[in-house]
Amino acid sequence: MLNQVDDSWTNYVDRIMCRNKAKLFRKKIISINGESVIDRRLKQKIKRYSEEAFGSSSYWPWLAFYTELRGEFKEGWIPKDYYRFDLLPEINPEKFVKFSEAKIIDHKLFNGLIVDPLIFRSNGQYYSKDGNLKTKVEVQDFLSELNHEIIIKPEDGRGGENILFKHSNDLCLDELPRGGNLLFQKVVTQHPELSKLYPHSVNTFRVLSYLNQEGEVEVKFIIIRFGMGGSRIDNTSVDGGWIFIQPDGRPEPMGYDGYGFPVSTRHPDTNTIYADLELPFVPKIIAFCQKAHLNFPYTRIIGWDVFIDENEEPKLIEWNANNPMFNSVEAHFGPFFRELVNP
């Protein structure tokens, strides 16, 4: 009983904090634009839509922020707090979501589709990709002979946090964090067109897929995320940016930051114009993610991080069923889930 009370209170607090973020972001975009696009009549319309579509007018703050970003209100939008705290828990059961937070088993779930591990550390022990136990000496010798840059990721890491890049010859296992499970992978080489965009990070495609009621996988949107300022990470939570990609591979001209604020039409470091990128492999990415989702049909919304190699072949870096990026893309290019909104 006490646990249920604690969970309810935590959920309530999380919702309030989430809505307060929307209010702060809205103030920021109003400050940038110099004025608000929402008058009293439009605010009432947004609250009425929230009540009719989601059962409460309290969902209005994120919809108001979306409106400021886009410059207009769109019926069919899903606010971030509803997406995070109502929709996802209903169609992505928690017991299956946890699989996406265990990177060391991804190669078992998506064999042949994902960048394979070199080795992984689980419960303080080291293992080969095939699950064979290895001593630290064996692992150290293997890495020394590999002679390649590698990336070490915490199993449950998010947003590029605590990722380590190291040449295998220079890595000392005793210097790694003692706690937690770790995944060791080769640093991959991306397609030249993506290096032209920004060469210091692997610039991944974030693809949001949805398993519909008919058992078909729909790709709701595709964006490219890219690093900036010398960062090795493309994640928007560490000051990366993103651009929206149409299903035929055509990039939209504007780039955005992690909050969804428009930034520029060209990369600040490479000066690459986003609209000039040539991405003929995007249809292949769509088919790839549809196939990957059918490998794991237990959660119906999944965010896939896909890179493209020199031969235009997609490979999965990781996936997220917990709270995949949604709100800023929904604001600018949605609504994506109109069919899930109550009439």
Phi, psi and omega in degrees: 000314180297322178297321179295320177296315179299317180296318180295319180293316179299317179298319179296314180296318180299320178296315180299315180296321179298315180291325177295325176298318180300320180294320178294316179297323179296317178300321181294315182290328175296319178297319179294316184281339180089352178195164178262146176270357185256117172261183185298321181294317180291324177298319177296322178296318179296317180293322178294318176299318179300318180294314183288321186274326188235001173088001180200138177287351182290352178277004188292331188301317180291324178294325177292320177296315176305317183296318178296320180295316187274334183090003178199160178264138181236117173292141186108343175300148171246122180291153184302318183294325176290316178303312186286317191254350181239303185292306184299313179300333181284318187253352174240085183303138186304322183295334178268329176304324183299336177298326182285352178257014179236078188299335184288350177253001183302323182290342174280322182285325187234052183303125180088345181259340189247157173294118186290150173284150168283309176209169172215155177249126181225126180053039176082356181251150179258142183222151170284172178307323183278001177090014178276130181295136179233141175284162178298324179295318179297318180294316180298318178295318179300316181293322179296323180282339183295317178055058183207150174289138180233164176238135179245123184241139168292143185304320185252022182293149179227149173063025179077012182287140172061025174278140182238128172257133184205143171286138186300330180291336185259358185276127173249119184300328181291345180268355178283156175306137185287323184270155173090159177271147185229149177241131179248124179225155170292144170288126186271163177251124185268171180298143182304327180295328179280329173291328176297323177297310179193119191272349190268348175233158168280113185272105189268151170274124171266119183243124177260117180246154184224125176272108188278182185294337180271002180082014178261145180266119175259135171269115185280320176200162176226132171230159167255131172258144182217150176279171178210159171065028180089358181294143175274354185248138181263000188294139182292341179285349176240046172070022171279177178231180179208155172228150182274139182241127176288157183302336179274002179097001182278122179282142169287151190286335187266141172259153184228156174269185185296337179272352182095005179285131177299140184243297182194174179258003178215154183292133185293338181264313185266346182067013178293129177281123186301318183293344181273353180296138178251116189230066184291348183272003182298317175302327177293324177295319180300311180297323179298314182289327175297318177295316181298320182295323178292342172289338181220077185276011188277342171238137191267343174239126181222138171259123183253136174254111188240134172248159180245126182276184184298337182263016180065027178260132179279146173220144180278129174273308175196178183217161185217118176248001184279301180207064184297144182315134185210309198297316183290327178287321176301319183298314186276326191232358178276191009281143182258339184237046181303327183291344181262000180267131179297138180294000000 
